[in-house]
Amino acid sequence: MSIRAEWQRLVAQQELFRLPELQGDPRVRTVLMTREVQDDLTKELPEGPEANRRSRLLARLHGIVAGRHLVVCLIPFEARKAVIGRLDRIEDAVWDIRCQDSPAVRIFCRFVERDVLFAATCRPRSVSVSWLDYLPLGDRNSKEWKKGIEATKRQWGMFFPAHDPVNGDDLDEYLSSATIE
Amino acid sequence: MSTFQAQLLNEIAAGHDGPPIPESKRVYFQERYRERLFDFIITRFNIQKQFGLTKAKLARRIGRSPETITRWLSGPSNLESDSVSELLLGINAEEMDMDAHSVLDRAPANVYRLSERRLESAGTTSFSHRVAR
């Protein structure tokens, strides 16, 4: 079965969840979410900085789905304002969707095919966030970064055991309407 | 309309005498505006790159440092209206056309016409080419 048929089956069976676009927006890209990420994005939060934080993240994800232009960093540790950055080690093919507003959060993901992202887990960047049950990622060589990457690889293996994620250095293989930071 | 969308818009849809729009929903639309504005500007810049525009040229034209231009074109941010005006002017001698659309009752988009709409709205000729004619 092709990877496209695979993820479509997983969505149809509600094992993975497709982030719906805001009605009226085009659906150019697909963000597939694990149940964990979907729960993080939809759980009730009281009004306040945490809810605002999540709103910004959701708007960013909707922008990805709607085909907005994306700035991407291919080199680990060098992303500044890029929306998506590749993580170390390159051969792991794990990326993070970045939201810079403080407190920052990162969604660990892989590319299923061009313009289709698999969002595995969401983690706080520097300080704890009440709606995420993980320690902050902290320093670039921290255990938490490694845990996030391993969790992404593990989740991938559960859903796509017979397929590899998109890899390589050709940005066009990953995303339409994107440029390198 | 999806449940998610209905929940997002319920206070907004309640009208002028409705309840206050929660801050988190206002923030959502703020971020959405930043994303759309950046997309609008960077699309224009990328088209003009085909006609020789560089960040350095743009910086010189609008009296900004190259670092500022790099920062503005690196991702969505809270650009000031003056900065937006300068960017559009410097990129392709344009100014913003003002229009607004309801966030309620939006018809589903036809994704296959997206690329056409982007090219139409961004313009496919450069300022210098129009001057040459």
HADDOCK unambig.tbl for C-alpha pairs under 7 A between the chains (distance, minus, plus):
assign (segid A and resid 22 and name CA) (segid B and resid 5 and name CA) 6.65 0.50 0.50
assign (segid A and resid 23 and name CA) (segid B and resid 106 and name CA) 6.01 0.50 0.50
assign (segid A and resid 23 and name CA) (segid B and resid 107 and name CA) 6.72 0.50 0.50
assign (segid A and resid 23 and name CA) (segid B and resid 108 and name CA) 5.51 0.50 0.50
assign (segid A and resid 24 and name CA) (segid B and resid 106 and name CA) 4.91 0.50 0.50
assign (segid A and resid 24 and name CA) (segid B and resid 107 and name CA) 5.15 0.50 0.50
assign (segid A and resid 24 and name CA) (segid B and resid 108 and name CA) 4.40 0.50 0.50
assign (segid A and resid 24 and name CA) (segid B and resid 109 and name CA) 4.85 0.50 0.50
assign (segid A and resid 25 and name CA) (segid B and resid 108 and name CA) 6.90 0.50 0.50
assign (segid A and resid 25 and name CA) (segid B and resid 109 and name CA) 5.59 0.50 0.50
assign (segid A and resid 26 and name CA) (segid B and resid 109 and name CA) 4.97 0.50 0.50
assign (segid A and resid 26 and name CA) (segid B and resid 110 and name CA) 6.36 0.50 0.50
assign (segid A and resid 26 and name CA) (segid B and resid 111 and name CA) 4.78 0.50 0.50
assign (segid A and resid 27 and name CA) (segid B and resid 111 and name CA) 6.01 0.50 0.50
assign (segid A and resid 28 and name CA) (segid B and resid 111 and name CA) 6.46 0.50 0.50
assign (segid A and resid 47 and name CA) (segid B and resid 24 and name CA) 6.53 0.50 0.50
assign (segid A and resid 51 and name CA) (segid B and resid 24 and name CA) 5.68 0.50 0.50
assign (segid A and resid 52 and name CA) (segid B and resid 24 and name CA) 4.51 0.50 0.50
assign (segid A and resid 52 and name CA) (segid B and resid 27 and name CA) 6.00 0.50 0.50
assign (segid A and resid 55 and name CA) (segid B and resid 24 and name CA) 5.98 0.50 0.50
assign (segid A and resid 55 and name CA) (segid B and resid 25 and name CA) 6.91 0.50 0.50
assign (segid A and resid 55 and name CA) (segid B and resid 27 and name CA) 6.35 0.50 0.50
assign (segid A and resid 55 and name CA) (segid B and resid 28 and name CA) 4.77 0.50 0.50
assign (segid A and resid 56 and name CA) (segid B and resid 27 and name CA) 6.64 0.50 0.50
assign (segid A and resid 56 and name CA) (segid B and resid 28 and name CA) 5.49 0.50 0.50
assign (segid A and resid 56 and name CA) (segid B and resid 31 and name CA) 5.59 0.50 0.50
assign (segid A and resid 59 and name CA) (segid B and resid 28 and name CA) 5.70 0.50 0.50
assign (segid A and resid 59 and name CA) (segid B and resid 31 and name CA) 5.97 0.50 0.50
assign (segid A and resid 59 and name CA) (segid B and resid 32 and name CA) 5.32 0.50 0.50
assign (segid A and resid 63 and name CA) (segid B and resid 35 and name CA) 6.58 0.50 0.50
assign (segid A and resid 68 and name CA) (segid B and resid 39 and name CA) 5.64 0.50 0.50
assign (segid A and resid 69 and name CA) (segid B and resid 39 and name CA) 5.30 0.50 0.50
assign (segid A and resid 71 and name CA) (segid B and resid 74 and name CA) 6.47 0.50 0.50
assign (segid A and resid 71 and name CA) (segid B and resid 75 and name CA) 6.31 0.50 0.50
assign (segid A and resid 81 and name CA) (segid B and resid 74 and name CA) 5.81 0.50 0.50
assign (segid A and resid 81 and name CA) (segid B and resid 75 and name CA) 5.85 0.50 0.50
assign (segid A and resid 82 and name CA) (segid B and resid 74 and name CA) 6.62 0.50 0.50
assign (segid A and resid 82 and name CA) (segid B and resid 75 and name CA) 6.34 0.50 0.50
assign (segid A and resid 181 and name CA) (segid B and resid 74 and name CA) 6.69 0.50 0.50
